[in-house]
């Protein structure tokens, strides 16, 4: 009889331990799910920004107030380059950089005062992703900027003879759009260069056109232009 009771107690204890382990496992899974939710909630800010070449631009970091800051880090991911990392530690009042030489990228002011990143001047090579991370005891706060560099095209217009005119938007980024007044028999070709700028060439012919001029309209994110050519005087 005692043996039966001991066996029953052992089975009951085993079942309780199994249930306890099961509950612990459930809570661990819940904690992991909660942690994942919190991380995804904190790392939530992504922006698309643009800047014109040969200007200065500032990229802001997390905009809310941060308490007990441990470290601020900018991670810069550019095309065909190793990641550039600029980090500031609050406890040591120390700044370090890795793989950032020659990029023209610095803090806007002292990092403990202002966490904005400054690029001066902006070049085509600055196209990429800029990730700012605030490290705090409560978690990490992250902001990501996707920077697109804009390059205004150089516009040329020339008469090729036989009432044929060629309009070029040279080395723009992104590619320009070209249209004509009056409309003629036109064809357009794009040429992409190694630095990702694009030259757009549009050639038009007007047969039976009695007007004296043709106008090329260039549309671009950096500003629109139009140029005209006089057929009779060949003046632009």
N, C-alpha and C positions, 0 to 999 in steps of 0.2 A: 504494500500500500504506500509506504514511504517513498519507494522508488518511483511509483506512478506520480505522486505529488511533486517530487523533485523534477521529473521529466516534464510535467505540466508547467512548473515554474520556469524551467529552462526554455521551454517553447514560448511561453509568454514573454520572457525577457528578450528572447531572440526576435520575436515579432515586434516588440516595442523598439528595440534597437534598429530593426529594419525600417520601421515607420519613421523613426527619428532621422536615420540617414536619408530616407526618401524626402522628408521635409527639408532637411539641410540642403539637399541637392536642388530642391525646388527653389529655396530661398537664394541659393547661389546663382541659379539660372535667372531668377528675378533681378538680383543685384546686377548681374552682367547685362541684362536687358536694360535696366535703368541707367547704368553707366554708359552704355552705348547710346541711349537716348539723350543723355545729358551732353555727351561729347558732340553728337550730331547737332544738338541745339546750340552749343557754344560756337562751333565752327560752321558759321552759316552765312557770312557776308562775302559776296563776290561782285566785283564791279568791272564794267568795260569802260575804258577811258582812252582818249586819243590826244596826241600832242603833235604840233607841227615841228618839222625838222629845224634845227638851229635856233630853237627857243629854249626857255627854261620851264620845267614843270615840277610840281610837288605832288607826291602820293601820300595820302593820309593813312594813318593806322587806325586801330580801334577807337571809336569816337566817344564811348561811354567812359565814365570815371572808373579807374582801376585802383583797388586798394591792395596793399601788400605786394607790390610788383617785385618779382624776382628777377626777370630778365626780359628784354625785348630783342627779337630777332627778325631781321629781314632776310628772306631767301629769294634770290633772283635767278630765274631760269630763262636764259637766252638761247637762241638757236645755235646749235653746234658749238656750245661752250660748256665748260664745267660750271656747276652752280656757284654763284657768288653769294657769300653769307656775311652779313654785318650784324654783330651781336653786341648788346650792352647789358652788363650785369649791375644791378642796383646795389647789391651789398658791397661790391668792390669798386664801384664807380669806374668801371673799366670797359673799354670798347675794343673789339677785335674784328678783323676782316680776313676773309679767305677767298682767293681767286677773284678779287675785285679790282685789280690794278688796271688803270687806263680806261675805266668805264665812265668816268665823269659822274659817279654816283656817291653822294655823301649824305649825312644828316643835314636837315635844313638848318638846324642850330645845334647846340649841345644836346645829346640824346636824352639826358635826364630832364631837359626842359621841354623838348618838342620831338615827338617820335616820327615826324614826317620825313620822307625820303626825298632828296632833291637830285634832279638830273639836269646838268648844265654843262654844255649844250646837249639837246636831244639829237641823236643820230639815228639812222636807219637801223643800226645794230642794237638799239635799245628796245626793239620789238620783243615782247615776251611777257612772262608772268612774274609778278612781284607779290610775294606772300609775307605779310607781317604777322608775327605771333607774340602775344603777351603771355608770359608764363607767370601764373599766380598760384598760391596754395589752393585756391578754389577750382582751378582748372586752367585750360589754355583757351585764349580768345584769338581768333584768326580772321584776318581780312586778306582777300586776294584781289589784285588788280590785273586785268589783262590789258596791257598797253599796246595800242596801235599807233605807229608813227606815220604821219601824213607828210607827203612831199608834193609841193605844187609843181605842175609840169611847166616846161618852157615851151611857149607857143610860137610856131612859125607858120607863115603862109606864103605860097609862091605860085606863080602862073607857069604852067608847063607847056603852053602853046595849044593851038587848036581848041580854044575855050575849055581847057582842062586846068583845074586848080588843085593844089595839094595843101592840106592843112595837117600840121603835126602838133601833138601834145607830147613833148619829149620828157621821158624819165619822171613820170608822176607816180604817186602811190597813194591810194589805189589807182587803177587805170581810169583815165578821163573818159567822158562821153562826148562825142562830136556829132553835131547836127548842122544842117545847111539851110540857108534861105537865099534864093529859091531852091527848091529841091531839084536835084539833077540825077544823072546816072552815076551813082557813087558806089565805091567799095572801100571797106575799112579793114585794116590788119593791125594786130597787136604783136609787139615784141617784148618779151620779159627779159630783164637783165639779171646779172648774177646777184645784185643787191636787192632784188625783188621789186624794183621800180619797173614801170611799163611805159613803153613808147607806143602811142596810138597814131596811126597814119590813115587819113581819109582822103581819097582822090575822087574828084567829081568832074564830069563832063556835061556841058549843056549844049545840045544840038538844037539849032533853031531858036536859041534864046536871044531876044533882042535887047535885053537889059544891059546896063553898063557895068554892074558890079555884082559880086557874090559875097556873102557873109558867112563866116564859119563861127559857130557857137560852141564853146568848150565848157562843159559842166564838170565841176570837181568839188570835193569836200572842202578844199582850202579856199574856194572862191571861183566864181564864174567869169569867163572872159568872152569877148567876141572881136573878131578882126575881119576887115573887108578888103577886097581888092578890086581895083578898077580895070576892066578889060582893055579900055582904050588907052589909058595913060600908064598902065602898069604900076600905078602908085598904090601903096598899102595904107 
